[in-house]
């Protein structure tokens, strides 16, 4: 579902905490997302402005974003005009899904200048536009709209800003009872009329009002019951009494969010102390998974192709192995031909000879090449024998390499499905260093190797740090360099997954259980129950010489079984170190 005008109204009220604050830093982690780091009244805010066509939104966020090494042009422009600026106001335009952040900054000459950041939250038409307040001209927009795209409004640098087309609907927070009832025809669907006549009311809000009206047990007229259902929500919005919540429809599993109680949704409800927390909970996983999917699609396709190549290679090697099993038959034929050279003439296509290796001394037919002499035909079978015997040695080695390659690639594939944006880049670097894919950017391989991977560090309920590697580079750094010999190492038993290390020699059963749950969750068995997790001390974990990144062998392990709980893990304290 999308944000509506009622929710944007609540959001504008919540963001008043940022008014008077200074914009210290601006980042653009993705093509359509901006991060404003704001300091206001002793508090730090990280305001996410997103014009994502699927998940457009604005809210304070605690999420960790990976910023590109080189800032995009729009980000550089925003830094020039908005960094160090003081926020003067944050306002909603009418009841539309539009927010305006007005700020004051000093230009290069030290003169005060006023700019306005306009955030239009309108699905695939969403945009973030910077305006020069003095001239109402567009400095730039994160999404350009040229005359060939729209004849109504142009979003290009230097163009005059034009508001999105007005819908000419009534403001639901200002409408009187008489005006409201004059717009409603009770012999027509109430829900569609609410959407048609009132600005900011989404289908979700209309369904909630209609449900309250239809289920009302108040003994009054239909007009009074509908007005009461309508004002029940509007007065709460108008007086800033918000109840941010996410409701799940039990029958479908679909999630809905609002700033008022969703009584028409039958299922569990999760409430939040702020709208930003509510939006981050709802959008965070969805937007994150969508972004990761976009970033990993080429890598996933590449890895799957490489896995399929190795599987086809195994099939061919198995065929070669079957053929090589006839090696002794070729040797016997060569020896029988050598013993019978006197009875063979050049030009013969086959010969029948006594097989003196057979207990019954039966005869066998041996195919011959008529263009070869009898001796050359015998040598041909000896060469086939030698080739088959040699191939047996190489086939076993190549099959072992292919199996190891598939194991490694499938492990990377599993890591990609649970990776963050930062983890993806490290996986890409690993593939580049291994010669699988072409290296991106101008940064040298030597410089990349010097980078220290950043690890997720969870804090157990006993206050003990638990480190988790999300890819092979992180796993190898954590296990082979960072961890101490007395630390406890965990990994899913015979299942690709993350290395997990308890960075403390003294801990309780609860910490061990939580670390095991992390090992199970960050593995290919995250959706399973009773996942086996091995644990042992780091002193018993070793990397074989020449092994691929992240591959280790271990001894002296014990095994426990856990069932990963995603909701529980998301509530644990985690930092990036």
PyMOL commands that set and color helices and strands:
alter all, ss='L'
color gray80, all
select helices_A, chain A and resi 5-18+73-82+123-125+177-183+190-197+203-214+222-238+275-324+327-339+341-343+374-417+421-433+445-450+472-482+509-521+538-540+566-570
alter helices_A, ss='H'
color red, helices_A
select strands_A, chain A and resi 22-30+33-40+43-50+57-60+86-92+98-106+112-120+127-132+137-141+170-171+198-199+245-248+255-258+269-271+350-354+363-367+456-459+465-468+488-492+500-502+531-537+541-542+553-554+558-562+574-576
alter strands_A, ss='S'
color yellow, strands_A
deselect
rebuild
show_as cartoon
